[in-house]
Amino acid sequence: MLEVVLVCLAFGCFSGVLAGLFGVGGGLVLVPFFALLFAQQGIASELVMLMAVATSLATIIVTSIATVLAHQRLGAVIWPYVWRLSAGIVLGVVAGAYAADYLLSANLRFIFALYMLYVAVQMVMQLRPKAAVQTTKLTSLTLTIAGLVIGFVSAVLGIGGGTLTVPLLAKYQIPMRNTVAVSSACGLPIALAGSISYALLGWQKVGLPEGSFGYIYLPAFLGVVLSSILVAPIGAKWANRLPTKKLKQYFSILLFIVAGKLLWPFIY
């Protein structure tokens, strides 16, 4: 287990810098990393993707708290939107976790690879959400239904939901600073509900390695959290100094490669 902690400490630095530099959620890089690491540790193939998704969600709890506090200090969080989205998010997350528990590991891997391709295309083409409708049309019902979808997808993929929440709010002409802040705040209920759901679903599961808390693998969780919190501010500083548009295109190439590796078994 010590080996896993040390490896995750190192990778946590990498993922933390990426999160600060590109604004990408940790799950985007953590899930495939955990999947590879857990497979190398000899964890049963049918458990690898579930544990990768669950452990990724657990790390988001810690990182999202720090992010939300930062946005709150700037007064950017629109809390009524957060509460209405969260009402649907929690239900969606629970449903998503149960659905993922029934999916074959290979199918879960395929779905995540498609998600990586989606984000990579957005990055390489520099796509940004465009405002299309008036803010007044953003009703409580709309937010709750959207929360259900965001929560479900996030639980299945092990992500914080930013790639879904940000475009939704941007289309309703919410200022980008508020959109990002609300999205960050919604990452906390996603991560909490997801972690609890995966912990309970895996509680009696046979074949889990020592150090597991349900489907959450604690050595990997601790390693990533300890290092990523420390280095994420570095990435945020670099974002203001480096040509991030060009770097995002390079990063998208990495996403294409990782997605291709995940999809390769389905091709041949």
Buried (B, 14 or more C-beta within 10 A) or exposed (E): BEEBBEBBBEBBBBBBBBBBBBBBBBBBBBBBBBBBBBBEBEBBEEBBBBBBBBBBBBBBBBBBBEBBEBBBEEEBBBEEBBBBBBBBBBBBBBBBBBEBBEBEBEEBBBBBBEBBBEBBEBBBEEEEBEEEEEEEEBEBEBBBBBBBBBBBBBBBBBBBBBBBBBBBBBBBBBEEEBBBBBBBBBBBBBBBBBBBBBBEBBEEBEEBBEBBBBBBBBBBBBBBBBBBBEBBBBBBEBBEEEEBEEBBBEBBEBBBEBBEEBBEEEEE
